[in-house]
Amino acid sequence: TTATVFIYAALKGLRKVEGLITKGKKSTAIQILVSDTPGKVGEIGNVFGIFHISILNVEMHRHEDNTILIEFTLKHTGNIPILEVIDKLSSINGVKKAEFI
């Protein structure tokens, strides 16, 4: 259908844009809003490991609504598949938002 073709074209375009954004960079940052429960930082770190992304720095900010905003500075050697990383992070129980900044 036309909608399927449009969605496919949009996704292909986003892949090109994400490649341009991350190409050649040695570090980048991501913010993740997560419920304040034990083990979340470890689960997030495991996702970074899947994509061969190293953590250079971590900052955490507790909120009164029992959430934590975690900002990671990340090191990588190539292009980060942004959409895949965000999707994998979002699948972690308790992750409310994840975005590269």
Phi, psi and omega in degrees: 000167180296321180297319179297316179297317179298314181297317179299314180297320179296317179295320177297319179297319179296323177299318179295317180297315181296326176295321178292323181293316187263348184298128176082348179285146177260340177214158178206174181231152177221141174249137180228125175262123188222150175294147183279081177228150182300142172093355185292319180297321177296318178296319178296316178300324177297322177297316178300321179298321178304323183262012178058043179252129179262149178266122177268324183205152178224133172234136180236139179230113179283140176248157182291343181272023178066033173238163176230133172265118182249127176247120179254134165262126189244148176246138179212160183257347181215205178286136175269127175285082189309311183298320180292319180296313179300317180299315181293319178296319182294339180280351178286128178300125179102346176282122183262332181198142176216129180208140174285141181236000000 
